[in-house]
Amino acid sequence: MKAKQYFYNNGSYEPVSDSAGEFFSLLAGENTVLHKCWRTSGTRVPFFSEQFTLLKKDLERNHLSGTKFTEPESVLLPVIKLLHKNRVFKGAIVHFFFTRIMDIHELPGTGMVILSESHSNERFIINTSGYHLGLLKDFVHPGFDILGRINRLDPYGKSWKKDLEQGIDAGIIVNSEGTVVECDDSCIFLIGGDKIFTPSPDLGGSERAIRNVILSKASEVGLKVIETRMLEPGHLNDADEVFIANDLEGIRWVAGYGEKRYFRNYSNLILNMINSDWEKS
């Protein structure tokens, strides 16, 4: 079955094939939508192997896999064509949507929508103002990936808007035992001495390609990597440095949590290493 592909151009969705309205009406009314965001630089897709591995796992886990979406070329080539068609060469964010659809023979299949939007920076840029973290008191992580897997596009709603208005840039999500799982849209990393701590992936945090890249780079600079199931909000008071990261923004350094303030050393170093890898490629 031919994939349905669309691109974002000057504020409107322009179809490459079939009706864009038909597909987006399906997305709006369908509970089984897999949404993935990839950041590109020109026609390069950073962390492509890691991102594709996670995409393939999610497709299979959510029974959306098909031969066309388990081959890297079926994903990468449409992205390259899309970026050329939109004249996006200095960086872009590409959105993938997968959902169940019926083909022309009324047989179930998987449809794919690809949208791109321009992004001003080709490299990941470190934030000039440090983030301030806070605990999302009204939200307990339900134990599954709420950002990267099948879900409604607004899983948090307005539950923590009040916290943001009080100066919190990102919220820490804990499970019912009070263990840190992740931040609201990012992985979280704590550095103390020569160790870097991050929540264990089996706690149910969203899978992100940059997480594996960061841990690899941390090992290269001599940090001992510890993935733990016992990280609690109180441990942030003992950390020397804290940063968060996702595949779209890269690394965001954290200035403070409550009254605690942090250094900014490894966040800069690791992000520079990641950008350097892009340029070498």
C-alpha positions as CSV (number, residue, x, y, z in Angstrom):
1,M,0.0,0.0,0.0
2,K,1.4,3.4,-1.0
3,A,2.2,5.6,2.0
4,K,0.3,8.9,2.2
5,Q,2.8,11.8,2.5
6,Y,2.3,15.5,3.0
7,F,4.5,18.4,3.6
8,Y,4.2,21.6,5.5
9,N,4.7,24.7,3.4
10,N,4.2,28.4,4.3
11,G,1.5,27.6,6.9
12,S,-0.5,25.0,4.9
13,Y,-0.4,21.3,4.4
14,E,0.1,20.5,0.7
15,P,-0.5,16.9,-0.4
16,V,2.0,14.9,-2.3
17,S,-0.7,12.3,-2.9
18,D,-4.4,11.9,-2.0
19,S,-6.3,14.3,0.2
20,A,-4.6,15.8,3.2
21,G,-7.9,16.6,4.8
22,E,-8.9,13.0,4.7
23,F,-5.8,11.8,6.5
24,F,-5.9,14.5,9.2
25,S,-9.5,13.8,9.9
26,L,-8.4,10.2,10.6
27,L,-5.7,11.4,12.9
28,A,-8.1,13.6,14.8
29,G,-10.5,10.8,15.5
30,E,-8.1,7.9,16.0
31,N,-6.7,6.8,19.3
32,T,-3.8,4.8,17.8
33,V,-1.6,7.5,16.4
34,L,2.2,7.2,16.7
35,H,3.9,10.7,16.6
36,K,7.7,11.0,16.3
37,C,9.7,14.1,15.9
38,W,13.2,14.1,14.3
39,R,15.5,17.0,14.0
40,T,17.5,17.3,10.8
41,S,20.3,19.4,9.5
42,G,20.1,19.9,5.8
43,T,19.6,16.4,4.5
44,R,21.3,14.8,7.4
45,V,19.3,13.2,10.2
46,P,21.3,13.3,13.5
47,F,21.3,10.0,15.5
48,F,19.5,8.4,12.5
49,S,20.4,4.8,13.5
50,E,19.3,5.4,17.1
51,Q,16.1,7.2,16.1
52,F,15.2,4.5,13.5
53,T,15.8,1.8,16.1
54,L,13.3,3.4,18.4
55,L,10.8,4.1,15.6
56,K,10.9,0.4,14.5
57,K,10.4,-0.8,18.1
58,D,7.4,1.5,18.6
59,L,5.8,0.5,15.3
60,E,6.2,-3.2,16.2
61,R,5.0,-2.6,19.8
62,N,1.9,-0.8,18.6
63,H,1.1,-3.2,15.8
64,L,1.7,-0.5,13.2
65,S,4.7,-2.1,11.5
66,G,4.8,-3.1,7.9
67,T,7.7,-3.9,5.5
68,K,7.8,-0.4,4.1
69,F,8.3,1.2,7.6
70,T,10.8,-1.3,8.9
71,E,13.3,-0.5,6.1
72,P,15.4,2.7,6.8
73,E,15.2,3.8,3.2
74,S,11.4,4.0,3.3
75,V,11.7,6.6,6.0
76,L,14.8,8.5,5.2
77,L,14.3,9.0,1.4
78,P,10.9,10.6,1.8
79,V,12.4,13.0,4.4
80,I,15.2,14.0,2.0
81,K,12.7,14.6,-0.8
82,L,10.6,16.6,1.6
83,L,13.4,18.8,2.7
84,H,14.5,19.4,-0.9
85,K,10.9,20.2,-2.0
86,N,10.5,22.7,0.8
87,R,14.0,24.2,0.2
88,V,14.9,23.5,3.8
89,F,18.7,23.1,4.0
90,K,19.7,25.0,7.2
91,G,17.9,22.8,9.6
92,A,14.4,21.5,10.1
93,I,12.1,19.5,12.4
94,V,10.3,16.6,10.8
95,H,7.2,15.1,12.2
96,F,6.0,11.6,11.5
97,F,2.5,10.4,12.1
98,F,1.5,6.7,11.8
99,T,-2.0,5.4,12.1
100,R,-4.1,2.5,11.0
101,I,-6.0,3.0,7.7
102,M,-7.9,0.9,5.2
103,D,-6.4,0.5,1.8
104,I,-8.4,0.6,-1.5
105,H,-9.3,-3.1,-1.0
106,E,-10.7,-2.4,2.5
107,L,-7.7,-4.2,4.1
108,P,-6.1,-2.8,7.2
109,G,-2.8,-1.1,6.8
110,T,-0.6,1.6,8.2
111,G,-0.5,5.2,6.8
112,M,2.4,7.6,7.2
113,V,2.3,11.4,7.2
114,I,5.5,13.4,7.1
115,L,5.5,17.1,7.9
116,S,8.5,19.5,8.0
117,E,9.0,22.9,9.6
118,S,12.0,25.1,9.2
119,H,14.4,25.5,12.2
120,S,16.7,28.5,12.4
121,N,19.7,26.7,13.9
122,E,21.6,23.9,12.1
123,R,23.5,23.1,15.3
124,F,22.1,22.4,18.8
125,I,22.5,25.7,20.7
126,I,22.9,25.8,24.4
127,N,20.4,27.9,26.3
128,T,21.7,31.2,27.5
129,S,19.5,31.3,30.6
130,G,19.6,28.3,32.9
131,Y,16.3,26.3,33.3
132,H,14.6,26.1,36.7
133,L,13.1,22.7,37.6
134,G,10.2,22.0,39.7
135,L,8.2,19.0,40.8
136,L,4.9,18.4,39.0
137,K,2.8,17.9,42.1
138,D,-0.4,17.2,40.2
139,F,1.0,14.6,37.8
140,V,2.2,11.1,38.5
141,H,3.8,9.2,35.7
142,P,1.4,6.4,34.7
143,G,4.1,3.9,33.8
144,F,4.2,4.1,30.0
145,D,5.6,6.4,27.4
146,I,3.2,9.3,27.2
147,L,5.1,11.5,24.8
148,G,6.5,9.2,22.1
149,R,3.9,6.4,21.8
150,I,0.2,6.0,21.0
151,N,-1.5,8.8,22.9
152,R,-3.5,12.0,22.5
153,L,-1.3,14.9,21.5
154,D,-1.9,16.9,24.7
155,P,-1.3,14.3,27.5
156,Y,-0.6,16.8,30.2
157,G,-3.4,19.3,29.6
158,K,-3.3,22.3,31.9
159,S,-2.4,20.4,35.1
160,W,0.9,22.1,35.6
161,K,0.4,25.5,34.0
162,K,0.2,27.1,37.4
163,D,3.7,25.8,38.2
164,L,5.0,27.3,34.9
165,E,3.5,30.7,35.8
166,Q,5.5,30.6,39.0
167,G,8.8,30.4,37.1
168,I,9.3,26.7,36.5
169,D,10.7,26.0,33.0
170,A,10.4,22.2,33.2
171,G,8.7,19.8,35.5
172,I,10.0,16.6,37.1
173,I,7.7,13.6,36.8
174,V,7.7,10.9,39.5
175,N,5.9,7.6,39.7
176,S,3.6,6.5,42.5
177,E,6.7,5.5,44.7
178,G,8.1,9.1,44.4
179,T,10.9,8.0,42.0
180,V,12.0,10.3,39.3
181,V,11.1,9.0,35.8
182,E,11.9,12.0,33.5
183,C,11.0,15.6,33.0
184,D,7.8,16.7,31.2
185,D,9.4,16.7,27.7
186,S,13.0,15.5,28.3
187,C,15.4,13.1,29.8
188,I,17.1,14.2,33.0
189,F,20.8,13.8,34.1
190,L,22.5,14.5,37.4
191,I,26.2,14.8,37.8
192,G,28.0,14.3,41.1
193,G,31.7,14.0,41.2
194,D,32.8,11.6,38.5
195,K,29.4,10.0,38.1
196,I,26.3,10.8,35.9
197,F,23.0,9.5,37.1
198,T,19.8,9.1,35.0
199,P,16.5,7.3,35.6
200,S,16.5,3.7,34.3
201,P,14.6,3.3,31.1
202,D,12.5,0.4,32.5
203,L,10.7,3.0,34.7
204,G,8.7,3.9,31.6
205,G,10.2,7.2,30.5
206,S,9.9,8.3,26.9
207,E,12.5,6.8,24.7
208,R,14.8,9.4,23.1
209,A,17.7,8.9,20.7
210,I,19.8,11.6,22.3
211,R,19.7,9.8,25.7
212,N,22.0,7.0,24.3
213,V,24.2,9.5,22.6
214,I,24.7,11.5,25.8
215,L,25.5,8.4,27.9
216,S,28.1,7.4,25.3
217,K,29.7,10.8,25.3
218,A,29.7,10.9,29.1
219,S,31.7,7.7,29.2
220,E,34.2,9.2,26.7
221,V,34.9,12.1,29.0
222,G,35.4,9.9,32.0
223,L,32.1,9.9,33.8
224,K,30.8,6.7,35.3
225,V,27.2,6.1,33.9
226,I,24.6,5.0,36.5
227,E,21.1,4.2,35.3
228,T,19.1,4.0,38.5
229,R,15.6,3.1,39.7
230,M,16.1,5.0,43.0
231,L,16.5,8.6,41.9
232,E,14.3,10.9,44.0
233,P,13.7,14.6,43.8
234,G,15.7,15.2,47.0
235,H,18.9,13.9,45.2
236,L,18.9,17.0,43.1
237,N,20.0,18.9,46.2
238,D,23.2,16.8,46.2
239,A,24.1,17.2,42.5
240,D,26.9,19.3,41.2
241,E,25.3,19.7,37.8
242,V,21.9,18.9,36.3
243,F,20.8,19.1,32.6
244,I,17.8,17.8,30.6
245,A,17.7,16.8,26.9
246,N,15.4,15.9,24.1
247,D,15.9,15.2,20.4
248,L,14.5,18.5,19.2
249,E,16.3,21.0,21.5
250,G,19.4,19.1,22.4
251,I,20.8,19.7,25.9
252,R,19.3,22.3,28.2
253,W,21.4,23.2,31.2
254,V,19.7,23.7,34.5
255,A,20.5,26.6,36.7
256,G,18.6,25.5,39.8
257,Y,16.0,23.4,41.6
258,G,14.4,25.2,44.5
259,E,17.2,27.0,46.4
260,K,19.9,24.8,44.9
261,R,22.2,26.2,42.1
262,Y,24.4,24.2,39.7
263,F,27.6,24.5,37.7
264,R,27.6,24.3,33.9
265,N,30.5,22.2,32.7
266,Y,29.6,18.8,31.3
267,S,26.4,20.0,29.6
268,N,28.5,22.4,27.4
269,L,31.2,19.8,26.8
270,I,28.9,17.0,25.7
271,L,26.8,19.2,23.5
272,N,29.9,20.5,21.7
273,M,30.9,16.9,21.1
274,I,27.5,16.1,19.6
275,N,27.7,19.1,17.3
276,S,31.2,18.2,16.3
277,D,30.0,14.7,15.2
278,W,27.3,16.4,13.0
279,E,30.0,18.5,11.2
280,K,32.3,15.5,10.7
281,S,29.5,13.6,9.1
